[in-house]
Amino acid sequence: MRPVSFGKRNRLFYGIVTALLLWGALSGCQWDAADSKTGSSDPSATLSPAAAATDSVMETHPVPTPSGEIPKRKTLDELVAQYRDFGLTDTHNHDASGDAYWRMIGTWERDAVRRVVLFGDVSEPSAMDTDENAWNAYVQHPDLFIPYFSGIDLHDKSSLEHVRSMLERGYFGLGEIAGASSYSPMVSKVAWKANDPMDGYLPQIYELCAEYKVPILLHIDPPNGEPVSKLEQALDAYPNTIFIFGHINTYNSPENIDRLMGAHPNLYADFFAGFTDLSPDSGNTLKDFIPVMKKYSDRFLLSTDSGYGLQSEEAAVESMYRVIDLIDDPVVARRIAHDNFDAIIQAEPASKTQLEAIRKLNLTGDQAPDMSHLTKFEAGKILIDHSVDMSSG
């Protein structure tokens, strides 16, 4: 085949892109019109084939700069090498389901993911089993995993005692809890979901979270309307509780997030970078969110959501690194990548049950900890190091 000149290649490329953009826009209008009739923001929805193709072309072929040079996209290896010491934390991970975390340990090590907030199923009976999987993973790898739990019937009063028992045992937070879901193909169907963030025994659970100084990670969809109004009611009513809005950027705008973060100082944002970076359903780019992330840099967290809807979980890790790179400020980037969540964990005091178990060890000398200021993280490490079984609470 006769080679095509660089100029002709450029014209051919732009011609293809222009045609696809036009096709995608027309198809997208039809998709939006159908969507607006149902009011759906279903995460299972996809773009039209034309829009998806356009997205793929634009991703594969970056637009040349005015000088004609195509900007080089950093590889994952390059990003890891540059930001390895930032202590990247994945604050939302479902790999306790099916013990999937085993297949990811090598990847996390290679990609310098220092800490993973681990849980499994969401607000349904099976979550009680995956809560145990998260605990077992933590016992085996206490420096890597931070276990949360989600197996709570939000409409059963006995759940309050269960929450207290799990927090006494040593779990670091609640999540992912289905605070509201109408459109998620999975969460909307779970048995123990709440109708809204003030439904059932959630208000009493928020009080327990404040008592133990642990966060609660909430799934809320859609990210507007009544569910968010009820979330704001909860934020105002329980100012000492740390609320984490799970994957806050999915089907949401930077402007809406700005408004919520500005109005509620106890709201933290779990940013699912892979959705915005890679999903054809995203209406934004990562760059769109950088200003609001910098504005509230003390309350943003990064996560993979185990790569939900993406080609792989590692692709979601890569997207977290791309956020760090776009922030272009090492202090702010490190804060979002690691420090914000670490501050939450380090502020959690050891539970009474943990302290009593440590006293029974009769540690002396250098092994004896300062019991008056012991954190839950420190207490957990001591008990694991001494093979104390906390599974019975």
C-alpha positions in Angstrom: 0.0 0.0 0.0 1.2 3.5 -0.9 2.2 5.4 2.3 0.2 8.4 3.1 2.0 11.7 4.0 1.8 13.1 7.5 -0.3 16.0 6.3 -2.8 13.7 4.6 -2.8 11.5 7.7 -3.7 14.5 9.8 -6.5 15.6 7.4 -7.8 12.1 7.2 -7.7 11.7 11.0 -9.5 15.0 11.6 -12.0 14.1 9.0 -12.8 10.8 10.7 -13.0 12.5 14.1 -15.3 15.3 12.8 -17.6 12.7 11.2 -17.7 10.6 14.3 -18.3 13.6 16.5 -21.2 14.7 14.4 -22.6 11.2 14.4 -22.1 10.8 18.1 -23.7 14.2 18.8 -26.8 13.3 16.8 -27.0 9.8 18.4 -26.3 11.3 21.8 -29.2 13.8 21.4 -31.5 10.9 20.7 -30.1 9.0 23.8 -30.5 12.0 26.0 -34.0 12.6 24.9 -35.0 9.1 25.6 -33.2 9.3 29.0 -34.9 12.5 29.9 -38.3 11.0 29.4 -37.6 8.3 32.0 -35.5 10.5 34.3 -33.0 7.6 34.4 -29.4 7.9 35.5 -28.9 4.2 35.5 -25.2 3.3 35.7 -25.8 0.4 33.4 -26.7 2.7 30.6 -24.1 3.1 27.8 -23.4 5.7 25.1 -24.4 5.1 21.6 -21.9 3.1 19.5 -21.0 6.2 17.6 -20.3 8.2 20.8 -18.3 5.2 22.2 -16.3 5.0 19.0 -15.6 8.8 19.1 -14.5 8.5 22.7 -12.2 5.6 21.7 -10.7 7.6 18.8 -10.0 10.7 20.9 -8.4 8.6 23.6 -6.2 6.7 21.2 -5.2 9.7 19.2 -4.5 12.8 21.3 -5.1 16.1 19.5 -1.7 17.6 18.3 -0.5 20.8 19.9 -0.2 24.0 17.8 3.4 23.0 17.0 2.1 19.8 15.5 3.5 17.6 18.3 1.3 15.0 19.9 1.6 15.2 23.7 3.0 12.1 25.3 0.7 10.2 27.6 2.5 8.8 30.6 2.4 5.1 31.1 1.2 3.5 34.4 4.8 2.5 35.1 6.0 6.1 34.7 3.2 7.3 37.0 4.0 4.8 39.6 7.7 5.6 39.5 7.0 9.3 39.8 4.5 9.0 42.7 5.5 5.8 44.4 6.2 7.5 47.7 2.8 9.2 47.9 1.3 6.2 49.7 -1.7 5.9 47.3 -4.8 4.7 49.2 -7.8 3.0 47.5 -10.7 4.1 49.8 -13.5 2.0 48.2 -12.8 -1.6 47.3 -15.2 -4.6 47.1 -12.6 -7.3 46.7 -13.7 -9.1 49.9 -16.4 -10.5 47.7 -15.3 -14.0 46.6 -11.9 -13.3 48.3 -11.0 -11.5 45.1 -8.3 -9.5 47.0 -5.9 -12.4 46.7 -5.6 -11.9 42.9 -4.9 -8.2 43.4 -2.1 -8.3 46.1 0.7 -8.6 43.5 -0.9 -5.7 41.5 -1.2 -3.5 44.5 2.4 -4.1 45.4 3.6 -3.5 41.8 1.6 -0.3 41.5 2.6 1.0 45.0 -1.0 1.0 46.4 -0.1 1.3 50.1 -3.5 0.8 51.6 -6.9 -0.6 50.6 -10.2 0.0 52.3 -11.8 -3.5 52.0 -15.3 -4.7 52.1 -17.5 -6.9 49.9 -21.2 -7.0 49.2 -23.5 -4.1 49.9 -26.4 -3.9 52.4 -27.6 -7.5 52.0 -27.4 -10.8 54.0 -24.4 -12.0 52.0 -22.5 -9.0 53.1 -22.2 -10.5 56.6 -20.0 -13.2 55.0 -17.9 -10.7 53.0 -17.5 -8.6 56.1 -15.7 -11.6 57.6 -13.6 -12.0 54.5 -12.5 -8.4 54.9 -11.5 -9.0 58.5 -9.5 -12.1 57.6 -7.7 -10.2 55.0 -6.8 -7.5 57.5 -5.5 -10.1 60.0 -3.3 -11.5 57.3 -2.1 -8.1 56.0 -2.8 -5.4 58.6 -0.5 -2.9 56.9 -2.4 -3.2 53.6 -6.1 -3.6 54.5 -8.5 -1.4 56.4 -11.7 -3.5 57.0 -15.2 -2.0 56.7 -18.5 -3.8 57.1 -21.8 -3.5 55.3 -23.9 -6.5 56.5 -26.5 -4.4 58.4 -30.3 -4.6 58.1 -31.1 -0.9 58.2 -34.7 -1.5 59.3 -34.0 -3.9 62.2 -33.3 -2.4 65.6 -31.0 -5.2 66.5 -28.6 -3.9 63.8 -27.5 -1.2 66.3 -26.1 -3.8 68.6 -24.4 -5.5 65.7 -22.8 -2.2 64.6 -21.5 -1.6 68.1 -20.1 -5.1 68.3 -18.2 -4.8 65.0 -16.8 -1.4 65.9 -15.7 -2.8 69.3 -14.0 -5.7 67.5 -11.9 -3.4 65.5 -13.5 -2.5 62.2 -12.6 1.0 61.0 -15.8 2.1 59.3 -19.1 1.2 57.8 -19.5 0.8 54.1 -20.5 0.6 51.5 -24.0 1.2 52.9 -26.9 1.6 50.5 -28.3 4.9 51.7 -30.5 5.3 48.6 -30.6 3.6 45.2 -33.1 3.9 42.3 -30.9 3.3 39.2 -27.9 1.1 40.1 -28.4 -2.3 38.5 -27.0 -3.9 41.6 -27.5 -1.8 44.6 -31.1 -0.8 43.8 -32.0 -4.5 44.3 -30.3 -5.3 47.6 -32.5 -6.4 50.5 -31.3 -4.1 53.2 -31.0 -0.8 51.4 -32.4 2.4 52.9 -35.0 4.4 51.0 -33.0 7.6 51.8 -30.1 8.6 54.1 -32.5 9.3 57.0 -34.5 6.1 56.7 -34.7 3.2 59.2 -32.0 3.1 61.9 -29.5 5.2 59.9 -29.8 8.2 62.3 -28.9 6.0 65.3 -26.1 4.5 63.2 -24.7 8.0 62.5 -24.7 8.6 66.3 -22.6 5.4 66.8 -20.2 6.5 64.1 -19.7 9.8 65.9 -19.2 7.9 69.2 -16.5 5.7 67.8 -15.1 8.4 65.4 -15.5 6.2 62.4 -16.7 7.2 58.9 -19.7 5.8 57.1 -19.4 5.3 53.3 -22.8 5.8 51.6 -24.0 4.8 48.2 -26.5 7.4 47.0 -28.1 7.4 43.6 -29.2 9.5 42.0 -26.8 12.2 43.3 -29.6 14.8 43.3 -33.2 15.3 44.3 -34.7 13.7 47.4 -31.8 11.4 48.2 -29.3 14.3 48.4 -31.8 16.5 50.3 -32.0 13.7 52.9 -28.3 13.4 53.0 -28.0 17.1 53.7 -30.5 16.7 56.5 -28.3 14.0 58.0 -25.1 16.1 57.5 -26.7 18.9 59.4 -28.3 16.8 62.1 -25.1 14.8 62.8 -22.2 17.3 62.5 -19.7 15.0 64.4 -20.2 12.1 62.0 -17.9 11.7 59.0 -20.0 11.0 55.9 -18.2 9.8 52.8 -20.3 10.2 49.6 -19.3 7.1 47.6 -18.2 7.6 44.0 -19.5 11.2 44.3 -18.4 12.0 40.7 -20.5 9.4 39.0 -23.3 10.9 37.1 -22.6 14.2 39.0 -21.2 17.6 38.1 -18.3 19.5 39.7 -20.7 22.3 40.4 -23.0 20.1 42.4 -20.1 18.7 44.4 -18.8 22.2 45.0 -22.1 23.2 46.5 -22.4 20.1 48.8 -18.8 20.3 50.0 -19.1 24.1 50.7 -22.2 23.7 52.7 -21.2 20.6 54.8 -17.8 20.4 56.5 -18.4 16.8 57.6 -18.8 15.6 54.1 -15.9 13.7 52.4 -15.8 12.9 48.7 -14.9 9.4 47.5 -13.7 10.1 43.9 -14.0 7.1 41.6 -11.3 8.3 39.1 -11.8 5.4 36.7 -15.4 6.3 36.0 -14.6 9.8 34.9 -11.4 8.8 33.1 -12.5 5.7 31.3 -16.3 5.2 31.3 -18.2 6.3 28.2 -21.0 7.2 30.5 -19.1 10.0 32.1 -20.0 13.5 30.9 -16.9 15.0 32.4 -13.1 14.7 32.2 -10.7 14.4 35.1 -9.6 17.9 34.4 -13.1 19.2 35.1 -12.9 18.1 38.7 -9.4 19.3 39.5 -10.5 22.8 40.6 -13.1 21.5 43.1 -10.6 18.9 44.4 -8.1 21.6 45.0 -10.7 23.8 46.7 -11.6 21.0 49.2 -8.3 19.2 49.1 -8.6 18.2 52.8 -11.8 16.2 52.2 -11.2 14.4 48.9 -10.3 10.7 48.7 -9.5 8.4 45.8 -10.9 5.0 45.0 -11.2 2.3 42.4 -14.6 0.8 43.3 -12.8 -2.4 42.2 -12.9 -1.2 38.7 -16.6 -1.5 38.4 -17.7 -1.2 34.7 -14.1 -0.8 33.5 -11.8 -3.1 31.6 -9.8 -4.0 34.8 -9.3 -3.0 38.3 -5.7 -2.0 37.5 -7.1 0.5 35.0 -8.9 2.1 37.8 -5.6 2.3 39.8 -4.0 4.0 36.8 -6.8 6.6 36.7 -6.1 7.5 40.4 -2.5 8.2 39.4 -3.7 10.3 36.5 -5.7 12.5 39.0 -2.5 12.9 41.1 -0.6 13.9 38.0 -3.2 16.4 36.9 -3.3 18.1 40.4 0.3 19.1 39.7 0.9 20.1 43.3 2.8 17.5 45.4 1.4 18.7 48.7 -2.2 18.7 47.6 -1.8 15.5 45.6 -0.3 13.6 48.6 -3.1 15.0 50.8 -5.7 13.5 48.5 -3.9 10.3 47.7 -3.0 9.4 51.3 -3.1 11.9 54.1 -6.8 12.7 54.3 -7.8 9.1 54.9 -4.8 8.4 57.1 -5.9 11.3 59.3 -9.4 9.7 59.7 -7.9 6.3 60.7 -5.3 7.8 63.1 -8.1 9.7 64.9 -10.0 6.6 65.7 -9.4 5.6 69.4 -9.0 2.0 70.5 -12.2 0.4 71.5 -12.9 -0.8 75.1 -12.9 -4.4 73.8 -9.5 -3.9 72.2 -8.0 -2.2 75.3 -9.3 -5.0 77.6 -7.8 -7.7 75.3 -4.4 -5.9 75.4 -4.5 -5.6 79.2 -4.9 -9.4 79.3 -1.7 -9.8 77.4 0.2 -8.4 80.5 2.8 -6.7 78.3 5.8 -5.2 80.0 8.8 -3.0 79.3 9.1 -1.8 75.7 6.1 -3.9 74.6 3.7 -2.1 77.0 1.8 0.5 75.0 0.5 3.8 76.3 -3.1 2.8 76.9 -4.3 6.3 77.4 -3.7 7.4 73.8 -3.9 4.2 71.9 -5.5 4.3 68.5 -7.6 1.6 66.9 -5.0 1.1 64.3 -2.2 0.6 66.9 -4.4 -1.6 69.0 -5.3 -3.8 66.1 -1.6 -4.3 65.2 -0.8 -5.3 68.8 -3.6 -7.8 68.9 -2.7 -9.3 65.5 1.0 -9.5 66.4 0.1 -11.4 69.5 -2.4 -13.7 67.6 -5.4 -12.6 69.7 -8.6 -13.8 68.1 -11.1 -10.9 68.0 -13.6 -12.7 65.8 -16.0 -13.3 68.7 -16.1 -9.5 69.5 
